[in-house]
Amino acid sequence: MKPLVRLIHWHAAEAREHAKRLGALGYAVVSGLPPAPVLLRELRQKPPAVVVISLDRLPSQGRDVAFVLLGSKATRAVPLVFVGGAPEKVAGVRAKVPLAPCTTWGKIGPVLACALARPRTAPPATPGGAMAGYSGTPLPRKLGIKPDMSVALLGAPKNFAATLGALPVGARLAGRTTANTGLTLWFVRTHREFDRGFARAVGLAARMPVWVVSPKKSGPLAADLSQNYIRGACLAAGLVDYKVCAVDAAWSGLLFRRRRPAMAGPNS
């Protein structure tokens, strides 16, 4: 049986070409890229022999995927191989994930063979490991809050400003959206509440990123609203989800934006 390679690349046409290259080397390749939560669930449920992460398009997201895989018991032992990318981006990944090889597409064959020949042992999940940089990432940075940005908090818990902690210089929080709002966090607890505010969220997502923050399924606020339902409704309305974030022990968010032609191929 051919070893299964999971290729993660954010440009569909390029991914198909690279998948053909890997297939010619004797691997079974899966290269389609579903929404991030679906991808991560698939990887946990059926870990491949190796995960190849392209740094050519979105190196920071590739690094984040690696951190999540290293943090899950189901995927921690799966070999990771980074390929492509600008030298400065590759250097950053090497600093954060030192055990994973970085290579070029021209040299992918021997590097993959070497990665698969190593014993499949999980790296230790210690504070000094690769997860340290990710685990310590401030929540505002994970949410995409930038300096001087106006952030709308809709339906947020009363103590959420304290949960966020220190904001980037000039960033400010508001309880409503304005013409200057650059990011919205919409906290929604129930199926009915989501349906009632959905049209407004779709309108906001046409001009800014919108986090739909809902109770974690296993958290203390869990109700009848699931991320699958949220994603399905948003995709049907022409939105695309492109990031997921565990906000705290009770809340998790999906980031949406109006689907635009440019998003079909990042950097195109």
C-alpha positions in Angstrom: 0.0 0.0 0.0 1.3 3.4 -0.9 2.1 5.8 2.0 -0.6 8.5 2.4 0.7 12.0 2.1 -1.6 14.9 3.2 -0.6 18.0 1.2 -1.6 21.4 2.6 -1.3 24.1 0.0 -3.5 27.2 -0.3 -3.6 27.5 -4.1 -5.7 24.8 -5.8 -3.9 24.8 -9.2 -0.5 24.6 -7.6 -1.6 22.0 -5.2 -2.8 19.7 -8.0 0.6 20.0 -9.8 2.5 19.2 -6.6 0.2 16.3 -5.9 1.1 14.9 -9.3 4.8 15.2 -8.4 4.3 13.4 -5.2 2.1 10.7 -6.9 4.9 10.1 -9.4 7.2 9.4 -6.4 5.0 6.6 -5.3 2.7 8.2 -2.8 -1.0 8.3 -2.4 -1.8 12.0 -2.1 -4.8 14.0 -0.7 -4.5 17.6 -1.6 -8.0 19.2 -1.3 -8.3 21.9 1.3 -11.6 22.0 3.2 -12.3 24.7 5.9 -9.7 24.6 8.7 -11.9 22.9 11.3 -12.9 20.1 8.9 -9.3 19.6 7.8 -8.0 19.3 11.4 -10.8 16.9 12.3 -10.0 14.7 9.3 -6.3 14.7 10.2 -7.1 13.6 13.7 -9.5 10.9 12.7 -7.3 9.4 10.0 -3.7 10.5 10.4 -1.6 10.2 7.2 1.9 8.8 7.0 3.3 12.3 6.6 1.9 15.9 6.3 3.6 18.1 3.7 2.9 21.8 4.4 3.7 24.3 1.6 5.1 27.7 2.7 4.7 29.2 -0.8 1.5 31.0 -0.2 0.5 31.4 3.5 3.5 30.4 5.6 2.0 31.7 8.9 -1.1 29.6 8.4 1.1 26.6 7.5 3.0 27.1 10.7 -0.2 27.4 12.7 -1.5 24.1 11.2 1.8 22.4 12.3 1.3 23.8 15.9 -2.2 22.3 16.1 -1.0 18.9 14.8 1.8 18.9 17.3 -0.6 19.7 20.1 -3.0 16.8 19.4 -2.3 13.3 20.7 -3.7 11.9 17.5 -1.3 13.6 15.2 1.7 14.5 17.3 3.7 11.6 16.0 2.9 12.2 12.3 6.0 13.5 10.5 5.9 17.0 9.1 7.7 18.3 6.1 7.7 22.0 5.1 8.4 22.8 1.5 9.0 26.0 -0.5 8.7 29.5 0.9 10.8 32.7 1.0 14.1 32.3 3.0 13.0 34.5 5.9 9.7 32.7 6.3 11.5 29.3 6.2 13.9 30.6 8.9 10.9 31.5 11.1 9.4 28.1 10.7 12.7 26.4 11.5 13.0 28.4 14.7 9.5 27.4 15.8 9.4 23.8 14.6 13.0 22.7 14.7 12.3 18.9 14.3 10.5 19.2 11.0 12.7 19.4 7.8 12.3 22.3 5.4 13.1 21.6 1.7 12.3 22.7 -1.8 10.0 21.0 -4.3 13.0 19.9 -6.3 14.4 18.0 -3.3 11.1 16.7 -1.8 11.7 13.1 -2.8 14.7 12.2 -0.6 13.5 14.4 2.3 10.1 12.6 2.3 11.7 9.2 2.2 14.0 10.2 5.2 11.0 11.5 7.2 9.1 8.3 6.7 12.1 6.2 7.6 12.3 7.7 11.1 10.6 6.1 14.0 7.1 7.5 14.6 7.6 8.8 18.1 5.8 11.8 19.4 7.9 14.8 20.4 7.5 15.9 24.0 4.9 18.5 24.6 7.0 20.7 26.9 6.9 24.5 27.4 10.2 24.8 25.6 8.9 22.9 22.5 7.4 24.1 19.3 4.0 24.7 20.9 5.5 27.2 23.3 5.4 30.1 20.9 1.8 29.3 19.8 0.4 28.6 23.3 1.8 31.9 24.5 0.4 33.9 21.6 -1.7 36.7 23.0 -5.4 36.4 22.3 -5.6 39.7 20.4 -3.0 38.5 18.0 -4.8 35.2 17.4 -8.0 37.1 16.7 -6.3 39.4 14.2 -6.5 42.6 16.3 -4.0 45.1 14.9 -2.6 48.5 16.1 -5.1 51.4 15.7 -7.9 49.0 14.8 -11.5 49.5 16.0 -13.0 46.2 17.2 -16.8 45.8 17.7 -17.8 43.3 20.4 -21.4 42.3 19.8 -23.1 40.2 22.6 -19.7 39.7 24.4 -19.6 38.6 28.0 -19.2 41.5 30.4 -15.6 40.5 31.3 -14.4 39.9 27.8 -12.2 43.0 27.7 -10.2 41.4 30.7 -10.0 38.1 28.8 -8.5 39.9 25.8 -5.9 41.6 28.0 -3.5 44.2 26.6 -4.4 45.3 23.1 -2.0 46.5 20.4 -1.1 50.2 20.5 -4.1 52.3 19.5 -6.6 49.4 19.2 -9.9 50.1 20.8 -13.1 48.1 21.7 -16.7 49.3 21.0 -20.1 47.8 21.6 -21.3 48.5 18.1 -20.0 48.8 14.6 -19.3 52.0 12.8 -17.8 53.1 9.5 -14.3 52.8 11.1 -14.8 49.2 12.5 -12.1 46.9 11.2 -13.1 43.7 12.9 -16.3 42.3 14.6 -16.6 39.6 17.2 -20.2 38.4 17.4 -20.9 36.2 20.4 -24.0 34.0 19.8 -25.2 31.4 22.3 -28.2 29.6 20.7 -29.6 28.4 17.4 -32.4 30.9 17.6 -30.1 33.8 18.5 -27.8 33.0 15.5 -30.8 32.9 13.1 -32.1 36.2 14.4 -28.8 38.0 13.9 -27.6 36.1 10.8 -28.6 38.7 8.2 -26.8 41.4 10.0 -23.6 39.3 10.3 -23.7 38.6 6.6 -23.9 42.3 5.9 -21.0 43.1 8.1 -18.9 40.4 6.6 -19.2 42.1 3.2 -16.9 44.9 4.5 -14.8 43.4 7.3 -13.8 40.1 8.9 -16.4 38.8 11.3 -15.7 36.3 14.1 -18.8 34.2 14.9 -18.0 33.1 18.5 -20.1 30.3 19.9 -20.0 28.1 23.0 -17.7 25.1 22.8 -19.6 21.9 22.4 -18.0 20.5 25.6 -17.9 23.8 27.5 -20.0 25.2 30.3 -22.2 27.3 28.0 -22.9 24.5 25.5 -26.4 24.8 24.0 -28.1 23.8 20.7 -25.8 25.8 18.4 -23.0 23.9 16.5 -20.1 25.2 14.4 -21.3 22.9 11.6 -24.6 24.7 11.5 -22.9 28.1 11.6 -20.5 27.2 8.8 -23.2 25.7 6.6 -25.4 28.8 6.9 -22.5 31.2 6.2 -21.2 29.2 3.3 -24.6 29.2 1.8 -24.8 32.9 2.1 -21.6 33.4 0.2 -19.2 33.7 3.1 -16.0 31.8 3.6 -14.4 30.7 6.9 -10.6 30.9 6.9 -9.6 30.7 10.5 -10.6 29.1 13.8 -9.7 30.2 17.3 -10.2 28.8 20.8 -11.1 32.0 22.6 -11.2 30.6 26.1 -12.5 27.6 28.0 -16.1 28.4 27.1 -15.9 30.0 23.6 -14.6 29.1 20.2 -14.8 31.3 17.0 -14.9 30.9 13.3 -13.7 33.9 11.1 -15.8 34.7 8.1 -15.5 37.2 5.2 -17.5 37.7 2.0 -16.2 35.3 -0.6 -14.3 37.3 -3.3 -12.5 36.1 -6.5 -9.1 36.9 -4.9 -9.7 34.4 -2.1 -10.0 31.5 -4.5 -6.2 31.8 -5.0 -4.3 33.6 -2.3 -1.7 36.1 -3.7 -3.0 35.6 -7.2 
